[in-house]
C-alpha cells in the first residue's frame, strides 16, 4: 500500500496542507498513521477520501456538512455530482481513484462520461492532461508502480487510437506533409498520438512514425515525403544536457522545414531555439497554429 506525506496529498487533491491539518483537528477528517520513526503518513484510502471531500467542497458543500456524512452518503453524493454536466475536477478525481484501484471499468466510465459531455478534444485538454500531471506527482513520489502507469497509459492510448481511426482523411496529394515521430529511445507516445489527432482534425496530411525512430530513418522518411513539418515530443530522451545539441542537429539537417517540439525536456530554461524550431508549452499552442 502506498504512503503519502501531507504535501503529496496537497499536490494530488489541490487542498492546502494547512487546510488538511485544520480539517483533521476540527472535523476529524482523515486519520493519518505514523511510521516507527513517528513520521505522519496517509494511505490510498485517505487519498480517495480526500479527493471526494475536495470534490464536494469545490461544489459548494460546507466542510462541516461533509464531515457529518456517513461514508455511503458521501460516495452517493459524489456519484450524483459526477453525473452532472461538467466540472472537470470531478472527472480528474474519478480517474485518479480508478487508477489507484486499477479498475478498468471505472476508468473507462469516467473517461467516456467526460467525452460525452465535453467532446474528445476538450476532454484531452481539461481532463486527461491534468490527470497525467497528477500521475507525474505520484510517479515522482514513488506512490504508483510502473504497473499503474502502464495501466492508465494503455487505456488512454486505446481511446486515442479509436478517435484517430474515426477521423476521415480529407487531405490532397499535394498538401504539406507533417512527419510525427519520437526520437530513438523515447517511448512516451500519448502526447504524440494526441498531436496526430489534432492535425488530422484540421485535415492535415500526417505521416505517423511513432516511437523510437532512429535518426537515419527520420532522414529517409523526410526525403521520401519532402515534408514541410516535423513534430516530436521529448519527454525523457535525449537527456537534459543533450537536448540543445539535438535541437541544433534537427534544425541544421532539416533546414527546409518547420520543426515543432513539445514535452518536458524542451521546457527547461536556457535552451536556444533555432529559427526553424518552434516550442510548444501546451497543445493549445499547436491548435492555435492550425487556425
Buried (B, 14 or more C-beta within 10 A) or exposed (E): EBBBBBEBBBBBBBBEBEBBBEBBEEBEBBEBEEEEEEEBBBBBEBBBBBBBBBBBBBBEBEBEEBBEBEEEEBBEBBEEBBEEEBBBBBBBBBBBBBBBEBBEEBBBBBBEBBBEBBEBBBBBBBBBBBBBEBBEBBBEBEBBEEEBBEBBBEBBBEBBEEBBEEBEEEBEEEEBBBBBBBBBEBEBBBBBBBBBBBBBBEBBBBBBBEBBBEBEEBEEBBEEBEBBBBBBBBBEBBEEEEBBEBBBBBBEBBEEBBBBBBBBBBEEEEBEBBEBBBBBEEBEEBBEEEE
